[in-house]
Amino acid sequence: MSITSTVPGAPSVLSALRSPRLLTREVLAGVVTALALIPEAISFSVVAGVDPAVGLFSSVVFAIVISIVGGRPAMISAAAGSVALVIAPLVRDHGVAYLVPTIVLGGLFQLVLGFLGVARLMRFIPRSVNVAFVNALAILIFTAQLPNLFGHDVPFVVWPLTALGIGLIIGVPYLTKAVPAPLIAVVVITGITVLFGVAVPTVGDEGALPTALPGFNGVTVPFTLDTLRLIAPYAFGVAIVGLIETLLTAQLVDAVTESRSSAWRESWGQGIANIAAAFFGGTGGCAMIGQTVVNVKTAGARTRVSTFTAGAAILVLTIVLHDVVAEIPMAALTAVMLMVCVATFDWHSVRPRTLRRMPLGETAVMVITVLVVLATNNLATGVLAGVVVAALVFARRVAHVVEVVREPVDEHTVRYRVRGALFFASSNDLVTRFSYAADPEHVVIDMTDAHVFDASTVAALDGIEQRFAQHGSTVEVVNLNTGSTALHGRLSGHLG
């Protein structure tokens, strides 16, 4: 485990080991976080279509590995709902054997993206797309719970048990925050079903639980081009969705701890953790917003000790108490996941007051992103569509802020002042803003308040000069800034 922090302002592991008080706080925070992780790890396993042991082992390996190689101290990474939603169609349609190579390839994609510095480009994802991402994630998790409530042979008693779980999760924090409310809900509902012999679907019905340490898993599918074609889209989705949720969570922790994280190292850490989790029987994962909030805000953790402890605690608890975990009713986990949906969804974004004040273009980006996610059942596709639409909306908006003002100087000269950002969208109609036939023989185009961003603008300026030349006028382009001068000088006259 790295003993020095990579985050300015965050305490190091070494400082935690030297301080009994700080070490105690970090260890207790990790244990509390582990208790909050176990119900969701099992629930996400069900969403992904794999045994509960797979999600639990994934959380164990991910948390331990990321505590060593990750970039953000105290951030919790484990088996996550967003990744489970990406791989669920693959497992359903092609079998669990493709899970290991898909997660490994997803981890390799994250390593490559980290090496290329693509993680830094995540800052160009607009807020409207980020909001749509979390809203779509909440909706997908919600729809994944519907079979547990309305599926075939679901007994009626599941409904009141689920309602009781929701009530406990909402109400317990008003009494105490020392123990995670989801854990209390799971314990109470499990106790009711066991004591009164209520027959309901349980975690044990979903698959085998771990009784020993995870072993190393190899790739059992053939290494062929067909396999690569099959798993590559899912692996890329795992990489992109995992990075987006991780970096969003890192921003949250940065704000809480008033420190700064490294997107580059986080990308590498997530990639390595995914590869390790896959080879030890896991589903892969990413940072988890809810559990990170529990660890950082509720429990006050600040170092990697808490993250490491969370992974180790999950391993001990599940191996020692696997018979107890098998008795947990699915109704309890459904209640947990429904409240995860409520906590994940950005309700402020859909308030009428917010929608009235929000620019129409940004509202359209949010709606389109969510609709694409729901139509494709793929978060990565929705984010890509949202970014493209946001770019088009931005280009259209900026295209209308370019201003051209005509100022006669004398009978032989006229000056045009151009203001705004000039690129392909805003410069296409630039040639129509000049009075070619009415102007004198000398035309000055003043670019003091403008910036040339691309070849389309240089071509537009060349076209303006040619049209003035056809009317017997000469054009002088003046006051270009340094960047615009370099681009104009390199391309002018060579784009015809």
N, C-alpha and C positions, 0 to 999 in steps of 0.2 A: 504494500500500500504506500502510495506517495505520502511522505511525511511533511511536505511543504505545500502550501496552498498555491494554486495557479491563479487565484482570484484576488485582486487587490482589495484589501480591507477585510478579508475573511480569515479567521483563525486557522492555524495549521493543525494537522493531526498530532504533531509533536507537542504543541502547546496543550492539547487536550489530554495527552498521556501524562504530562507533567502536573496537571491540575486535577486532583481527585474530584473536586466539585464539578468542573467542566466535563470530565470523563463520565461521571455519573449521569449528568444531564444528557449527554450524547447517547449513552447506552439505553437509558430509559426512553428517550425519544425514538430510538430505533425499534425497541420492543413494542411500543404503542403503535408505531407505524406499521409494523409487521401484523399486528392484530387487525388493523384497518385494511391491510393488503389481502389477507387470506380469503375473505368472502369474495372480493372482486376478482382475484386470480382464478378462483373456481368458476365464477360466473363467466369470465372471459373465455375460459376453456370450453364451456358449453356453447358460447357464441361461435367460437372457432370450429366446433365440431370435433374436439379431441377430448381425451380423458382428463379429469381434473388434475391428475398427477403431472400432466404436461405443462399446464399453466403454472402450477406450484413450483416445479423445477425451473421453469423459465424465470420466474420471479427470483428464485434463490440465486441462480447463476448470474442473472442480469445485475441484480443489486450488488453482489459481491464483486463482480468484474468491473462494473462502472465505478465502484468506490475506489478502485485502483487506477483506472485509465481514463476516467471521465474528467470533464473540465469544470463542472459546477459542484462544489462541495455542498452537501446537505440536500441536494436534489434527489428525489426518489425515482428510479427507473425500474420497471418490472414489466411483466406481461400486461399489455394494454389493450383496451377495447378497440382503439383505432386500428391497430395491427391485426387484431383478431377478425375484424370486419373485412380487412383486405384479403386475408388468407382463407376465410370461411368458404367462398365459392370453390377454391382450388381443392380443399379437403373434401368438400361435398361431391364434387364432380369427378375427381381423379384419385382420391385416396390420400391417406395420411403419409404414405411413403414419399410423396413429393414435398412434404413439409421441410425436411432438413435441407435439401439443396436450395429451396426457395429462400429460406431465411439466411442461409450462408451467402447466397448471391446478393440478397438485399444488404447484408453487412458489407460485402465487398463494394457494392455501389456506394454505400455511405463512406467507405474509406477513400474511394476515388473522388467523390464529391468533396470530401474534406481536403484532399490533396490539391484539388483544382480551386479551392477557395469558394466553391459554390454556396457553402453554408452562409457566407456573408451576403449572398444575393437574396437570402430570405427576407432581408430588410426591405426589399423592393415589393414584397407582397403587401398590398394595401390592407388597411384595417378592415375594409368591407369584406375582403376575402377571408381574413382571419376570423371575423365574426361568423361568416357563413360556414366556415370549416367546423367550428365548435358546435354551431346549431345543427348542421347536418349530421355530425358525429352523434349528438344527443338523440336525434330522430332515428338514426339507424340502430343505436343501442336499444331504444324504446321498441322499435318494431321487432327486434330480435327476442324481446321478452314475451311477445304476444302468444307464441305457442305454449308457453308455460301457464298461460291463463285461459286460453281458448282452444287449446289443442284437443285432439281426440282422447277420451278417457281421463280427462282432468277432472277430479272430484270437486264438487261445489265448495268443500271446506277450504280449498286452496285460496279462494277469494277473500274470506274473512281473515285468514292467516296473513295473506299479503297486506291487507288493509291494516292489520295490527302491526306488522313490521314497519309500514310507512309511518304509522302514528308514533311508534317508539323512536324511530330515527328523527322525527320532527320534535318530539316532546322531551326526550332525554337530555339534550343539551341545556334545556332550561333548568334542570335539576343538578346535573354535573357534567363536566367536560373532561374529567380525569380518565374516563374510559370511552373509547370511540362508540358513538351511538349505534353504528351498524353492527358492531360486535355484540352489544347488548341485545339488539333485535334478533340476531341469529341465535344467541343462547336462549332467549326466552321462548322463541317459536320452536326451537328444537326440544326444549324441555317440555313444552305443552304436548307435542306430538308423541314424545317418548312416554311421558307419564300417563297419558290418556289413551295410548295405543291408536292414535289417529293414522290411518293409512293414506299417505300422500307420497308423491314422487320425492326421492331423496338424492343427495349427491352420489351415494353409492350406486344408484341406478344408472348414473351417467358414465360409469367406468371405474377402473381400479384406481386406488389411491396408493401413494408410495409407502413402502415399508422399509426401505433402505436408501442409502445414498445413490444418486443418479449415476448411471454408467455411461460410457462413451458410445455414442451412436454414429455409425458410418452412413454413407449414402448408398441406398439399396436400389435406386432406379438407374437405368443405363445412362452412361455419359454419351449422349447423342445430340445431334443438332435439333432433333424433334423435341427432346426434353428441354433444351435451352429455350426454344421457341415457346414452349408451354409455360415455363416458370418465369421467364424474363419479365413479362408485364406485371405479374404479381410481386416479384422481387423488387422491381422499380417502385411499385406502389408502397411496399413496406418501407423502402428507403426514404421516399419523399414524405409520406405521411408521418413516419417516425421522426424525421428531422423537423418538420413543421411543428408538431406537438412539443417536441423537446425544446426547441428554441423559444416557443411561446412560453413554456414553463420556466425556462431560464430567465426570460425577461421579467417574469413575475417575481422570481427569487431575487434578481438584481434589485428590483424596486423595494422589496421588503428588507433586504440586508444592506442596502445602499452600497453595493459592490458591483463589480463588472465581471461577466463571464467571458469565456473564449469560445466563440462559435466554431472555430477551426478544431480545437481540441475536443469539443463536445461531439462533433461529427465523427471524428476518429474513434472516440470512446464508444459511441453508440454502435459503430460498425464492428468493433472488436467484441463488444458484449453480445451483439446479435449472433455472430459466428460462434462464440463460445456457448451461448444458450442453445443454439441449434444442435451442436454436436453432443450436448448433454441432455437431449430429450425435451427441449423447450420450444415454445412457439415464437420466440423473439419478442421484442417489445420496444418501449421507448419511455421517455419521462412521463410521469403521471401527475396531472395538475392537482387532483384532490389529495392524494397521499403526500405530495410535496408540501401542500398547505398545512396538513396535519403535522408533518415533521418540522417545518420551519416556523410557522406562525403559532400553532397550538402548543407544540412541545419545545420550541425554542432552539432546535438544533442548528449548528453552523458548520460542522466539519464532516469529513467522509466517514468518521467513526459511526455516525448514526446510520448512514446508508449501508455500511458493511454489517452492522448489527441487525438491521432489518432483514437482510438476506439470510443471515445465520439463524435468526429467530424463527423465520418461516420454516426453514429446514428442520429445526429441532421440534417445533410444534406439530408439524404435519407428520413426521415420522413417529413421534411418541404418541400422538393423539389421532392417528389415522382412523381408528375404529369410531371415534367420536365424530370426526369430520364426515364420515360416510353417512351418519344419521341426520345430517343437516337437511331440512326440507328445501326443495327447490323454491317453495313459496317465500322462504326467508331471503334467498339470494335474489329472487325476482324483485322483492321490496327494495333491497339494496341497490339493484341496478336501476330501478325506476327513479330512485332518489338521486342516483348518479346523473341520470338524464336531466332531472330538474336543476341540479347544481351546475351541470355543464352548459346548458342552454343559456344564451345571453338574452334574458327576458327584456332588458332595457332596449335592445335593438328592435323589438317589435311593438313597443308601446306606440299608440297613436301620436302622442306628442313628439316622440323621436322621429317617427316616419314623416310627420309634417315638416319638421325642420331639416331632415336629411336631404341633400341634393338627389334629384330623381335618378341621376346616373349611378350613384353609389347604392341606392336602393335596388336598382336593376341588377347591379353586380351581385349583391347578396342573394337576390331571388334566383338568378340564373345559376349561381354556384350551387345552391341547395338543390334546385331542380335537377341539375346534371348529376349530382351525387346520388340522389334518389332514383334517377332513371337508370344509371349505370351501376349502382351499388358500389361505387368506387370513389373513395375520398380524393385520391390523387388526380383522377380525371376531372373531378369537380373543381379542385384548386387550379388546375391548368386552365380550364375553361374560364374560371373567374378572373385569373390574371390576364388572359387575352382580352376579355371583355373590358376589364378595368383599364388596360392600356389603350383600347380603342376609345373609351369614354374620355380618358385623359387627353388623348391626341385631338379629339374633336373639340374639347373644351379649350385647350391651348391654342388651337388653330384660329379661334375667334377673338383672341386678344392681341393679334398683330394689328398695328395701326400705321398707316402711311399718311403723312401730312404734307401737302404741297405748299411751298413758300416762295413766291416770286422774289428774286434778288434785284434784278434790273432787266432791261429789255433784251439782254443777251443770255441771261442765266436764270435758272429756276432750281431751287433746292427741295429735295424730298427727304423728310425725316422719317426713318423706319424704326418702329419700336416693337419689341417683343421677341419671343423665341422662334427662330426660323428653322423648321425641319419639314419633312415631306408633307405633313398634313397642313401646315400653315403657309408653306411657300408655293403650293400648287396654284393658288389664285393670285399670287403676288404680281404676276405679269399684267393682271387686269386693273391694277390700282394706279396706273400712270396714264397721263394724257399725252400720248405720243404725237399726234398730229398738231396739237395746240401749243406744244412747248417750243422754246427757242433752241438755238444751236448748241447751247452748253447746258448740260443737266448734271447736277451734283446729287448723289444718293448718300445721305449722311447716316451711317450705321452706329452712331455713338450709343444708342439705347437698344441695340439689337445684338443678337448672337447667332452665328451660323453654325448649325449642328451637323449638317449632313450634305451629301453630294447633290441631293434634290434641290437644295437652296442655291448652291453654286450654279447648277444648271439653270435655275430660274433667273439668277442675275445675268448669266450669259445671254439668256433669251431676251431679257429686257434691253441689254446693250444692242443686240442685233436688231430689235424692232425700232429702237431709236435711230440706229444707223440707217435703216431703210427710209426714215424721214429726215435724214440729213443732220442729225444731232449726235454729238459726242457725249459719252457718259463717263463720269469720274466717281468711283466708289471710294468714300473716305471714312476715316475714323473707325475702321474695323479693330476690334480688340485682338489680343495676341493670338488666341486660339482660332478665331475666325480668319485672321490674316494668313495663318499657316495653311488652313484648309483651303481657303480661296486661292492662295498662290499656287498650291499643289495641283488643284483640279481645274481651275478656270481655263477655258479654251481647249480642254481635253475630253469633254463630255458630249460633244456633238456627234 
